[in-house]
Amino acid sequence: MENLLAWIIGISSLLLLIFLIVYMLLALVLIVPTWRICARAGFSGALSLFLFVPVIGPFIVMAVLAFSTWPAGEASPEKR
């Protein structure tokens, strides 16, 4: 029974490590476009570094961009 518990702990810690590595790689890929979006909206580009916070970080960035007044001003709709 102890051997089975050791296997379960080992496999789950390996899966957690793989998840964190994949998450950090994805966050690194998304930092540059998010930095540019934040800069164009008038925010500090460093706001995109919240993407490194697992699970809740992207929601923080989206909430700031969606619900705050942009320092650079809102984009006006184009007239056709």
C-alpha positions in Angstrom: 0.0 0.0 0.0 2.8 2.4 0.8 4.4 1.6 -2.6 1.2 2.6 -4.4 1.0 5.9 -2.4 4.6 6.7 -3.4 3.7 6.1 -7.1 0.7 8.3 -6.9 2.6 11.1 -5.2 5.5 10.8 -7.8 3.2 10.8 -10.8 1.1 13.7 -9.5 4.2 15.8 -8.8 5.5 15.0 -12.3 2.2 16.1 -13.8 2.3 19.3 -11.8 5.8 20.0 -13.0 4.8 19.4 -16.6 1.7 21.7 -16.2 3.9 24.5 -14.7 6.4 24.2 -17.5 3.7 24.4 -20.2 2.0 27.3 -18.4 5.2 29.3 -18.2 6.0 28.7 -21.9 2.5 29.8 -22.9 2.8 32.9 -20.7 6.2 33.7 -22.3 4.6 33.5 -25.7 1.7 35.8 -24.7 3.8 38.4 -22.9 4.8 40.3 -26.0 1.4 40.8 -27.6 -0.2 41.6 -24.2 2.6 44.1 -23.6 1.9 45.9 -26.9 -1.9 45.9 -26.2 -1.4 47.4 -22.8 1.0 50.0 -24.2 -1.4 51.1 -26.9 -4.2 51.4 -24.4 -2.0 53.7 -22.3 -1.2 51.3 -19.5 2.2 50.2 -18.4 3.4 47.2 -20.4 4.5 45.6 -17.2 0.8 44.8 -16.6 1.3 41.9 -18.9 3.7 40.3 -16.4 0.6 39.3 -14.4 0.4 36.4 -17.0 3.0 34.7 -14.9 0.6 34.3 -12.0 -1.0 30.9 -12.5 -4.7 30.6 -13.2 -5.8 34.1 -12.0 -3.1 36.3 -13.8 -4.8 36.4 -17.2 -8.1 37.3 -15.6 -6.5 40.2 -13.8 -5.1 41.6 -17.1 -8.4 41.1 -18.9 -10.3 42.7 -16.0 -8.1 45.8 -16.0 -8.3 46.2 -19.8 -12.1 45.6 -19.9 -13.3 47.6 -16.9 -11.0 50.5 -16.5 -10.8 53.8 -18.4 -8.0 53.7 -20.8 -5.4 56.5 -20.4 -4.9 56.7 -24.2 -8.7 57.0 -24.7 -11.2 54.6 -26.2 -11.1 53.8 -29.9 -13.9 55.4 -31.8 -15.9 53.3 -34.3 -15.0 54.0 -37.9 -17.7 55.6 -40.1 -18.3 54.0 -43.5 
